[in-house]
């Protein structure tokens, strides 16, 4: 990111919405190292830079799609 651009911090509800994962799945992923670590914002607040979450989502989408995948649905 450019030095003059601010990367917003996303709190858990926004991360749940963007990733379509539950809060417990996100916490489990952080423990297992399969989800980006959060930043401590205060005694009871955590968050992630938006760019980190967007990059993680883009990476998981690319990793889950293989070249031989066929769309599911009625054939024409």
C-alpha positions as CSV (number, residue, x, y, z in Angstrom):
1,X,0.0,0.0,0.0
2,X,1.1,3.6,-0.6
3,X,2.3,5.5,2.4
4,X,-0.5,8.0,2.0
5,X,-3.3,5.4,2.0
6,X,-4.8,4.2,5.3
7,X,-5.6,0.5,5.6
8,X,-8.8,0.3,7.6
9,X,-8.9,-2.1,10.5
10,X,-11.7,-4.7,10.4
11,X,-13.2,-6.0,13.6
12,X,-14.6,-9.5,14.0
13,X,-18.1,-8.9,12.7
14,X,-16.8,-7.4,9.4
15,X,-14.3,-10.3,9.0
16,X,-17.0,-12.8,9.6
17,X,-19.1,-11.2,6.9
18,X,-16.3,-10.9,4.3
19,X,-14.9,-14.4,4.8
20,X,-18.3,-16.2,5.4
21,X,-16.6,-18.0,8.3
22,X,-17.9,-18.2,11.8
23,X,-16.1,-16.5,14.7
24,X,-15.1,-19.9,16.1
25,X,-13.7,-21.0,12.7
26,X,-11.7,-17.8,12.5
27,X,-10.3,-18.3,16.0
28,X,-9.5,-21.9,15.2
29,X,-7.7,-20.9,12.0
30,X,-5.6,-18.4,13.9
31,X,-4.6,-21.1,16.4
32,X,-3.8,-23.5,13.6
33,X,-1.9,-20.9,11.5
34,X,-4.4,-21.2,8.6
35,X,-5.9,-17.7,9.1
36,X,-4.0,-14.4,9.6
37,X,-3.2,-13.4,13.1
38,X,-5.2,-10.5,14.5
39,X,-3.8,-7.3,16.0
40,X,-4.7,-6.3,19.6
41,X,-6.5,-3.0,19.5
42,X,-7.3,-2.8,23.3
43,X,-7.9,-5.0,26.3
44,X,-11.0,-6.5,24.6
45,X,-10.7,-5.6,21.0
46,X,-9.0,-7.2,18.1
47,X,-8.9,-6.4,14.4
48,X,-7.2,-7.1,11.1
49,X,-5.9,-4.8,8.4
50,X,-8.5,-4.9,5.5
51,X,-5.7,-5.6,3.0
52,X,-4.7,-8.8,4.9
53,X,-8.2,-10.2,5.0
54,X,-8.8,-9.3,1.3
55,X,-5.5,-11.0,0.3
56,X,-6.3,-14.1,2.4
57,X,-9.8,-14.4,0.8
58,X,-8.2,-14.0,-2.7
59,X,-5.6,-16.6,-1.9
60,X,-8.1,-19.2,-0.6
61,X,-10.3,-18.6,-3.6
62,X,-7.4,-19.2,-6.0
63,X,-6.2,-22.3,-4.0
64,X,-9.6,-23.9,-4.0
65,X,-10.2,-23.6,-7.7
66,X,-8.4,-26.1,-9.8
67,X,-8.1,-26.0,-13.6
68,X,-10.3,-29.1,-14.0
69,X,-13.2,-27.8,-12.0
70,X,-16.5,-27.8,-13.8
71,X,-19.4,-25.5,-12.8
72,X,-22.2,-27.3,-11.0
73,X,-25.6,-26.8,-12.5
74,X,-27.8,-27.9,-15.4
75,X,-26.0,-28.6,-18.6
76,X,-27.2,-26.9,-21.7
